Amino acid sequence: MSINKIAVVGATGNVGREMLNILSERNFPCDNVIALASERSEGDTISFGNKDLIVENLANYDFSDTEIALFSAGSKTAEIYAPIAAEQGCVVIDNSSKFRMDLDVPLIVPEVNIEMLDQYRTRNIIANPNCSTIQMVVALKPLDDIASINRITVSTYQSTSGAGKNAMDELFNQTKGIFSNQEVEPENFTKQISFNVIPHIGPFLENGNTEEEQKMINETKKIMRPDLLVNATCVRVPTFIGHAESINIEFDSHISEEEAREILENSSGCKVIDERDDGGYSTPVECSGTDETYISRIRKDDTVEYGLNIWVVSDNLRKGAALNTIQIAEALNDEFLY
């Protein structure tokens, strides 16, 4: 059934634009798509399929006749406007970290825990997980269903697009400047990002983790199982789009490489490229612009009784943000609202 209105909040940002692209690509059943942003973008035009939308001012928007709002405008904006939209009867799907750990807000990855979606009715808000968490749990859940996971150790290799357009521009400008013998002056990162890697995403916490690492730990437990042991190290790398993860998994019972490969090949949202030969694996370049979570380098960990290593890559702007949000909206439309 077609709904009347869906609004994209933060429509002029990287993820907001990707949301509009995916809504068009997937022919989301909606009569009207509304682009919302801050006052400075009011009146601008933004592409939606084969037409342009006029950007409206979020601060003045009445959500009362809008069924679903997709928020991608940061935690501060979500804190103010998501409750307003929810109180006006609009269901909010928020891409920021603001509501993720609230006990009465479901944190959803459709391939993993769609059964939790109906909990949205308490507050009319659904949280979209962190990009690095999403791709990891998409790959882990099918394996956990076969042999329960006890412990996860993950190291991430996260692209600059995860920090926004200015961060991507910084990588481009630094790279160009280095070849012109210009002095590197970090602005969005704490150190040079071009030709470098930075083991620091988000503020440092008292326990020594960065905020990004703690997000992965907390969100994975909420999505999958509270007793999971999760250890994360999050690193920013000089790529533009696509996050990669090296994941070590300890199970409570035996699962072979062959079993894991077959399970993942037949799991929703997963694509296995795992050939033990030159180039027989996925990288961020191949995943850019695609919807799947790619799994490669499936191999046994001989240091523990029941262990596997996998390499996971996904487009952080699509499955890591916009696509996951729209998949939630599709499920909401199909199963709960109508």
N, C-alpha and C positions, 0 to 999 in steps of 0.2 A: 504494500500500500504506500502511496506517495504521501509524504508529509508536506505541510505548508511551507515552513521556513527552517533553514539551518543557518546559523551564523558562525563565521570564522573570526575569532578575536585575535588580533595580532596578524592580520592578513598580509601586511607588507613585509614581514620578516621572512627569514629563510624557511622555517617550518610552516608558517602560515601560507606562503606561496605554494609549498609542496602539498599542503592540505587541499587547496583549491585545485591543483593539478590532479590529485588522486580522486577527489570527488567527481571531477569531470571524466577521468579515465574509466572509473567504475560505474558511471551512470547512476550515481546515488539517487534514490527515488525521492526527489524533492522539487516542489514547484518554484521555490525562491531561495537563492543563496545570497546571503548578506555578508559583505566584507566590512569588518570593523577594525579600527585602529585608533591611535591617539589623535588629538586635535590637529597636530601638525601635518598629519596625512589626510585630513578630511578634504574631500573633493578630488583627490588623486584617482587615477584609474588603474585597475589591476586586471590582468588576464584571467579569464575563467573559460576554458574550452575555446570556442570560436567567438567569444564575445568579451566585452570589457565590463567590469563592475565599478561603480563609483564608491569609493571608500567613505564610510560613514563614521561619525565620531562616537566612540564607545561611551563616553561620559553622558551622552544625551539619548542613548538608545533604550527603547522600551522592549523588554524581552517577553512581554506577556503573551504575544501571539507567535513566538518562536519556540518550536518544540525542542531543539537541540542546539547547544552552543559549544563549539570546539575552541578551547582556549589555548593559545600559544603566545602569551605575552609576558611571561615571567611571574614569579611568585608575588611580587608586590601588587601587580595589577589583579592577579587572581584573588588575592586576599580581599581586595576591595569589591570587585565586580562579580566574582563567581557567586557569592551568597546573594547578591542582589538579583542576579538572573535566576538563581534557584528558587528564591522566594516568590518570584513572579511566575513560577510554574515551568520554567525552562530547565531541561536536564543538561547539566554542565559536564563536559568531559575535559579535564584540565591536564595540560602537558607539563605543568611546572611541578616543583617538589612540595608545594605548599600543603596539600592535603594527603599526600601519599601514606603517611604513617598514622593518620587519624583512624581510630578503631572503627568508626561508623561510616567510613568511606572505602568502598571496594577499590582495590588496586589490581587492574585487569590486564592480562595478556590473553587474547581470545583462544589461542591454541593450548593454553595451559590451565586456566582457571575460570572459564566462562560461566561456570555454575555459580560463581559468587556475584554475578552481575546484578541480580535482583536486590542486592543490599543497597543499591543506589536510592531506593525509595525513602530511606531515613532522612537524607539531606538533599536529595536531587543532585548529588555531585559524585562523579566517578573520576578516579585518578589514573593517569597514564604513567607507567613506570619510567625510570631513567633509561636512556638509550642503551647503555652498556648492559643493564640488567635484562632488558627485553630479549636481546639476541641470545644471551646466555641461557635463560630459562626455556626458550623455545627449543634449544638443543638438548637441554638436560631433562626436561619433563618426560619425553618418551623413554629415556633410559631409566629414570627413577621409577617408572611404572613397572618395569621388568625386574630390576634389582635395586632396592632402596639405597639411595645415596646417603652416606654418612658425613662426608667432608668434601668441600670444594676449595681448591686453591686456584685463583685466576690472576693472570697478569694481562692488562689491557694495553692496546696500542691505538689510541683514540685520535681521530682526525681533528683538524682545526675547526671544521664546521660545527663541531659540538660546542664551541665557544662563541659562535655567531659570525656574521659577515665581516665584522672588523678584524676578527682573528684570522679569517681566511685571507683578507687583504694584507695583513701583517706578514704572513708567510710569503705571499707573492712579492711584496715590496722588499722584504729582507733578501729573498733569493736574488731578485733583480739587482739589488744594491750591492750584494757581495761580489757579483761579477763586475760591478762598476767601481769596486774598491771604496764603497761608501761605508761609513761607520754604522754598526748595528746598534739601534736604540730600541730595546723592548718596550712595548706599550701595553698590549693585552696579556702578555706572558711575563713571567718573572725572569726568564733568560731568553737568549736567542732561540727561536724555534726553527729557523731555516738550517738544514744540515745538522740537526741536533734532536735530542729527545729530552723531555722534561718530566721527571717523576713527581708531578705535583698538579693536581686538578682540584680546585676548590680550596677553601681555607683549611689549615691544619687544626685538628681537634686535640683535646687533652690526652687521648690515648695514643697519639702519634699517627693515626690514620688521617688522610685528607677527607674532606666532605664527600667527594665522589666515591672513595673507597667505602666509607660508612654507608652511603646510599645503597651500594651494591649488596652489602652484607644485610642490612635491615630489610630492604625490599625483597630480596630473594627469600628470606625467611617468611615474610608475610605472604608472598605469592605461593610458595611451595610448601614449606613446613617449618614451624618455629624451632624445631630441634636440630635443624641442619647446621653444621659447622662451616662457615664461609670465611675465607681469607682472601683479601683482594689487594693488589697493587695496581694503581691506575696511572698511565703514562700518556702524555701528549706527544704525538709524533708529527713530522712534517709532511702530512698528506692532507688533501682537501676534503674528501668525502670517503666515508667507510671506516667503521671501527673493526679492529681485529682483536681476538682474545686467545690466549693460550690457557687452556683449562685442564687441570689435573683433578680427577674424580676418584674418590674412594667409596666403594660399594659395600654393602653388608653381605653380599653373596656373589657368586661367580657370574660374570658376563664376558663373553669372548669378543674379540675384535670383529669377528664375522657377524655375531649376533647384533652387536651395536650398529654395525654398518647397515644391516638389513632393516633393523627397526627404524633408523633415521631416514633411510631411503623411502620408507612408507609412511612417514609422519608429516602431518600438515605443516606447511611453512618451511620445511627443511629441504635442502638440496645437497646431496653428498657428491663431492668431487674429491676422490681419495685414491689416487694412483701413485704407487711408489716409484715414481720416475720423474725426470726433470719436468717441472711445470705441472705436475699432476695434483695441484692443490689450488685453492682460491686465494686471491688477494683483494685488497680494497679496490683496485682498479677494475676488476671484473664485476664486483658487486654493485658498483655505483649505478644508480638508476633502476635497480631491480628490487623485487619485493621479498625474495627468499632470504633465509638465513643459511649460509653456506657452511658445511662442515667438512674438514679435511684432516689429514694426519692422524687418523684414528689408529691408536697403537697401545699395546699393553704397557703398564707401568710395573716393572719387575721388582720395585723396591717395597711394594705392599702386597698383601695377599690378593685383594680384589681391587685392582686399579686400572684406569685407562687415562690416556691423554688425548685431547682433541684440540683442533684449531678451528675457531669459529669467526666468520666474517659476515658483516651485514652493512647495508646502507643506513647510516644513523639518522638521516633526514627522512627516510621512508619508513622501514619497519621500526627503526628506533624512535620514531616520533609520529609523523603524520599518518602513515598507513595504519599503525596500531590504533591510533585514535579513531580513524574512520571505520576500521573493523569493529570497534566497540559500538560506534554509532549504528552500523548495519545490524549488529546483533540486537541492540536496543530497539531499533525500529521493527525488526522481524519478530522478536520473541516477547517483548515486555510492554511496549507502548500500545500496540494495536492488535 
